[in-house]
Amino acid sequence: MDISAPLTGRRNAVVGMLCGAGSALFWALGFVAARHGVLAGMSPLVLSLHRFVWPGLALLPLVATNGLGDLGGLGWRRGIALTACGGLPLALWSYVGYVYVPLGHGSIIQPSCAAVGGLILARLVVKEPLPPRRIAGAGIIVAGLAVIGAEAWRTMGRQGLLGDLLFVAAGSSFAVCGMLLRLWHIAPMRAAAITSVLSLIGLPILFFTYDNLVAAGFWENLLQAVVQGVFAGPAALYLFTRAVILLGAGRAALYPSLVPPFSLLLGFLTLGEVPSLAQLAGLAIVVVGFRLTQ
């Protein structure tokens, strides 16, 4: 009797679950570290450079080996489009948002808008069926976001609303990037390499932000370089891709819903940011919506 198959299946499932949870944890670390950097006085521009410069420099030889002339067959037009919605501009939307609103807003709004935007684009672009369960889930997510948005308007006014809208833009941009990957059949890790390399175009920003970079100090810069440039970038994407391979796209799609609770927990433990009742209520509603959309 061959017992290796079920054992292998169980092992793959465990490894897949660990990879999925790890990817959510790393993405959450990225949100928390970004909020920490903003609170420490680091410019969102510098944070954005940490997010893409280091992986861009590391992956430049790989992209060059595959052919810089046409980006390994992808083409510059597609490469620029991917970078516009999944590269440096996406990071800027997100990090500038933390100038205006606390951690709980960004870490809930951005993944939620990415999920809802992905459903809408899947229906409009590739005509994917949208069962009533998913429609209900998307509606519940929007209701949870409305709770958080109402808090922003009530407690922070226009500034809070602006911060929330920046995270809506970031999540929507991520959804567009995901749809382009699907339409053009591009592997996530390949897309990450190309968008990181093309985001190196933002390096001249250092001429205007050098003083802020130095003022932040060595350890803050090292923290952001490691967390943003490694954990929240290539490492999280690699782990999530492995989860998809080992568990299937359906089950792996549940793990991004762990990002908001992980972020709030880490923010409380490391930054001392206590989520408000409205944020907790919005989180609970959004998590229910996430579950229904899968």
C-alpha positions in Angstrom: 0.0 0.0 0.0 1.4 3.4 -1.0 1.1 5.8 1.9 3.4 8.5 0.4 0.7 10.2 -1.6 -1.6 11.2 1.3 1.5 12.2 3.4 2.8 14.3 0.5 -0.7 15.9 0.1 -0.9 16.7 3.8 2.7 18.1 3.7 1.9 20.3 0.7 -1.3 21.6 2.4 0.6 22.5 5.6 3.4 24.2 3.6 0.9 26.0 1.5 -1.0 27.3 4.6 2.3 28.5 6.1 3.2 30.2 2.9 -0.2 31.9 2.7 -0.1 33.1 6.3 3.5 34.2 5.8 2.6 36.3 2.8 -0.2 38.0 4.8 2.2 38.6 7.7 4.8 40.2 5.4 2.3 42.4 3.7 1.0 43.5 7.1 4.6 44.2 8.2 4.9 46.5 5.2 1.9 48.6 6.3 3.1 48.8 9.9 6.6 49.7 8.9 5.3 52.4 6.5 3.2 53.9 9.3 6.2 53.8 11.6 8.4 55.6 9.0 5.8 58.4 8.5 5.5 58.8 12.3 9.3 59.0 12.5 9.3 61.8 9.9 10.4 59.9 6.9 9.1 61.2 3.6 6.6 58.9 1.7 8.9 59.5 -1.3 11.8 57.9 0.6 9.6 55.0 1.7 8.6 54.4 -1.9 12.2 54.3 -3.0 13.0 51.7 -0.3 10.1 49.6 -1.6 11.4 49.4 -5.1 15.0 50.5 -5.4 16.6 47.6 -3.6 14.7 44.8 -5.4 15.1 46.8 -8.6 18.8 46.9 -8.3 19.0 43.2 -7.2 16.8 42.0 -10.1 18.3 44.3 -12.8 20.8 41.7 -13.9 18.1 39.1 -14.2 15.9 41.4 -16.3 18.9 42.4 -18.4 19.8 38.8 -19.0 16.3 38.1 -20.4 16.6 41.1 -22.7 16.2 44.8 -21.8 15.4 45.7 -25.3 11.9 44.2 -25.1 11.8 43.3 -21.4 12.1 39.7 -22.1 9.4 39.7 -24.7 6.9 41.6 -22.5 7.4 44.8 -24.4 7.9 48.3 -23.0 4.3 49.4 -23.4 3.1 46.6 -21.2 6.0 47.0 -18.8 5.2 50.7 -18.3 1.5 49.9 -17.9 2.3 47.4 -15.2 4.7 49.7 -13.4 2.2 52.6 -13.5 -0.4 50.6 -11.6 1.8 48.2 -9.6 5.1 50.0 -9.2 6.3 53.3 -7.7 3.0 55.2 -8.1 1.1 52.5 -6.2 3.6 52.8 -3.3 3.2 56.6 -3.3 -0.6 56.4 -3.0 -0.3 54.1 0.0 2.5 55.9 1.9 1.2 59.4 1.4 -2.1 58.1 2.9 -0.4 57.4 6.2 0.4 61.1 6.5 -3.3 61.7 7.0 -4.9 58.7 8.6 -3.9 56.0 11.2 -2.7 52.4 10.4 -6.2 50.8 10.7 -7.6 52.8 7.8 -4.9 52.0 5.3 -4.4 48.3 6.3 -8.2 47.7 5.9 -9.1 49.9 3.0 -6.3 49.1 0.5 -6.7 45.2 0.6 -10.5 45.6 0.6 -10.6 47.9 -2.5 -8.2 45.5 -4.2 -10.6 42.6 -3.6 -13.7 44.5 -4.7 -11.9 46.1 -7.7 -10.7 42.7 -8.8 -14.3 41.3 -8.8 -15.6 44.2 -10.8 -12.8 44.1 -13.3 -13.1 40.3 -13.7 -16.8 40.8 -14.5 -16.3 43.8 -16.9 -13.1 42.7 -18.7 -13.1 38.9 -18.9 -16.9 38.4 -18.4 -16.3 36.2 -15.4 -19.6 35.0 -13.8 -20.4 36.9 -10.6 -22.6 34.7 -8.4 -25.0 36.3 -5.8 -22.7 35.2 -3.0 -19.8 37.2 -4.4 -22.0 40.2 -5.0 -23.2 40.0 -1.4 -19.6 39.8 -0.2 -18.5 42.8 -2.2 -21.5 44.8 -0.8 -20.6 43.8 2.7 -17.0 44.9 2.2 -18.2 48.3 0.9 -20.4 48.6 4.0 -17.4 48.0 6.2 -15.4 50.6 4.3 -18.3 53.0 4.7 -18.0 52.6 8.5 -14.3 53.4 8.4 -14.8 56.3 6.0 -17.5 57.8 8.2 -15.1 57.7 11.1 -12.4 59.5 9.1 -14.9 62.2 8.1 -16.2 62.5 11.7 -12.9 62.6 13.5 -10.4 64.0 10.9 -12.6 65.9 8.4 -11.3 66.5 4.9 -7.8 65.3 5.8 -9.2 61.9 6.9 -11.3 61.6 3.8 -8.3 62.4 1.6 -6.2 59.8 3.4 -8.9 57.1 2.9 -9.3 58.0 -0.8 -5.5 57.6 -1.3 -5.8 54.0 0.0 -8.9 53.5 -2.3 -6.7 54.6 -5.2 -3.9 52.3 -4.1 -6.2 49.3 -3.8 -7.9 50.0 -7.1 -4.5 50.3 -8.8 -3.4 47.0 -7.4 -6.7 45.4 -8.8 -5.9 46.9 -12.3 -2.4 45.4 -12.1 -3.8 42.0 -11.2 -6.2 42.1 -14.1 -3.3 43.0 -16.5 -1.3 40.1 -15.3 -4.3 37.8 -15.9 -5.0 39.2 -19.4 -1.4 39.1 -20.5 -0.6 35.7 -18.7 2.4 37.1 -16.8 3.8 35.3 -13.8 3.7 37.4 -10.6 7.4 37.1 -9.9 8.3 38.1 -13.4 6.0 41.1 -13.1 7.6 42.0 -9.7 11.0 42.0 -11.3 10.0 44.2 -14.2 8.0 46.7 -12.2 10.9 47.0 -9.6 13.5 47.6 -12.4 11.3 50.2 -14.2 10.6 51.9 -10.9 14.3 52.7 -10.7 13.3 55.7 -12.8 12.4 57.3 -9.5 16.0 57.4 -8.3 16.4 61.1 -9.2 13.9 61.7 -6.4 16.9 61.2 -4.0 18.3 64.6 -5.1 15.2 66.2 -3.5 14.8 63.9 -0.5 18.5 63.2 0.4 18.3 65.4 3.6 15.2 63.5 4.7 16.9 60.2 4.0 19.9 61.1 6.1 17.8 62.7 8.9 15.9 59.4 9.4 19.1 57.7 10.5 20.8 54.5 9.6 18.5 52.1 11.6 15.2 53.5 10.3 16.5 53.3 6.7 17.7 49.8 7.3 14.4 48.8 8.7 12.5 50.2 5.7 14.9 48.7 3.2 14.5 45.2 4.7 10.8 45.3 5.4 9.6 47.3 2.3 12.3 46.1 -0.2 12.4 42.4 0.9 9.6 41.2 3.1 6.6 43.3 1.8 7.8 43.0 -1.8 9.4 39.9 -3.4 9.3 37.7 -0.3 5.5 38.2 0.3 4.8 37.7 -3.4 6.9 34.6 -3.6 5.2 33.0 -0.6 1.7 33.8 -1.9 2.6 32.4 -5.3 3.8 29.2 -3.6 0.5 29.1 -1.6 -1.4 29.3 -4.9 0.6 26.4 -6.4 0.2 24.2 -3.3 -3.4 25.0 -2.3 -5.0 26.2 -5.5 -6.1 29.8 -6.3 -9.4 29.5 -4.5 -8.1 28.6 -1.1 -5.0 30.8 -1.4 -7.2 33.8 -2.2 -8.4 33.7 1.5 -5.0 34.7 2.9 -5.1 38.4 1.8 -8.1 38.7 4.2 -5.6 38.1 7.0 -3.6 41.3 6.2 -6.0 43.7 8.0 -6.2 41.8 11.3 -2.4 41.1 11.2 -1.7 44.8 10.6 -3.9 46.0 13.5 -2.3 43.4 15.9 1.2 44.3 14.8 0.4 48.0 15.0 -0.8 47.6 18.5 2.1 45.6 19.6 4.9 47.7 18.0 3.5 51.2 17.5 1.0 51.3 20.4 -1.8 52.3 18.0 -5.1 51.2 19.5 -7.7 50.6 16.8 -11.0 52.5 17.4 -14.3 50.8 17.8 -15.3 52.0 14.3 -12.1 50.4 12.9 -12.7 47.1 14.7 -16.4 47.1 13.5 -15.3 47.9 9.9 -12.7 45.1 10.1 -15.2 42.6 11.3 -17.6 43.5 8.5 -14.9 43.5 5.8 -13.6 40.0 6.9 -17.1 38.6 6.5 -17.3 40.2 3.1 -13.9 38.7 2.1 -15.1 35.3 3.1 -18.2 35.5 0.9 -16.3 36.8 -2.1 -14.0 33.7 -2.3 
